[in-house]
Amino acid sequence: MNPWLEWGIPVITWLQNLGDWLIGPMNFFTFLGEEEFFLLMMPAILWCFDVRLGFYVGLIMLASSGINGAFKLVFGFPRPYWVSTQVRALKSANGFGLPSGHAQTSLAIWGRLAAGIGRGWGYIALGLLIFLISISRIFLAVHFPTDTLVGWLIGSSLLACFLLLEKPVGERLQRLPTGVQILVALLASLLLLSLGLVVFAATSGRPIPSTWVATAAAAIPEAEPINPRDLSGIIAATGTLFGIGAGGSLLFSWGRFDVRGPWSRRALRYIVGVVGIAALYFGLKLIFPGGDTLLAQTLRYVRYAVVGFWAAYLAPRLFVALRLA
């Protein structure tokens, strides 16, 4: 086993030996770092609390997801339960392990929210949440401590870049015509996608050890076979990034959406918006072909772009039309 990772096995076993009573709480904290949770949280912020903060949270989440997918391919490191029978596999995961996406993205997103709050209690509470999300992944044996440390390093770097650049870059972009802003969103999305594709091609000759597949299957027989070279996550992140970027450009240019209003009206906004997300996501999934073909993956990009565009622009337009905003 790689010495970068091996030192983490005793750490995982020590955490797991604290007792099975921790399985439920650790699964809960893991959920708070899942992309599915963030994809529900981001529209709630954008539609009901703060448009600009919700938009920035969406951008940093999707950028982090795409970058994390590329780094995983670069390192190609396994997860603990793929290589060690000393740990208990309490959750399954198909992608490579390093860096931890939960540690990286939760630090970037919750860190951005803490900066938005700007209060000491916010930094302490959300810092503790980031730590617990990261520890949960080690406890569940889907990440080595090294994965978490590298995830924190990348996530903090990404957060620092966003905090430093989002205001000057945002102001400069707002001075551009809306069509140019949409083009910038498309180019940024395709640049991040190209990074993933280049790394995927460069690492295509690296085999997946059969022992990883066998050990993972023995640990969780009911789980799907591991498929760490799956590009679907990167494609989904970059497609959504374009949709949110383009939608945000149109939304800020339009300028008529206001999040204020009674909480009952905000709740109705969220319900209507999430129903729209579900209808588009599952409806297009039924229509578009699946698989790994070029057409299927291109349409996957389109599907996620449409969902992102709904969240950032079409849903707010509908809210105003329905007098929910």
Number of C-alpha atoms within 10 A of each C-alpha: 10 8 7 12 18 16 14 18 20 12 16 24 17 13 16 20 12 10 9 9 9 16 15 10 13 21 17 14 19 21 16 19 26 15 18 10 12 21 17 13 15 23 26 22 19 23 27 23 16 15 23 14 16 20 22 21 25 27 21 20 23 25 22 24 21 24 23 25 30 24 21 24 27 17 13 20 21 26 26 28 28 27 19 18 14 12 23 18 21 17 16 21 20 18 21 25 26 27 31 31 31 29 30 31 31 31 31 28 27 23 23 22 18 20 15 13 12 11 10 10 11 17 19 12 12 19 17 12 18 26 16 20 24 29 22 26 27 27 28 26 26 27 31 30 26 19 29 24 17 17 26 25 14 24 28 20 14 21 22 15 12 17 15 11 12 13 11 11 11 10 11 10 16 15 10 11 11 19 12 15 19 22 14 16 21 18 13 17 23 17 13 19 22 16 16 25 17 12 16 19 10 12 15 11 8 9 8 15 11 9 11 18 15 15 17 27 18 15 20 17 11 9 14 12 15 19 13 18 17 16 20 14 14 25 28 21 28 29 29 27 30 29 29 30 29 25 26 25 22 19 20 16 12 12 8 11 18 17 19 14 12 11 10 9 17 20 15 14 26 20 13 15 22 18 12 16 23 12 13 17 16 12 12 18 15 10 9 16 14 13 10 12 10 9 13 14 19 14 20 22 23 21 23 26 25 23 22 28 24 22 28 29 22 18 22 25 18 17 22 14 10 10 10 22 21
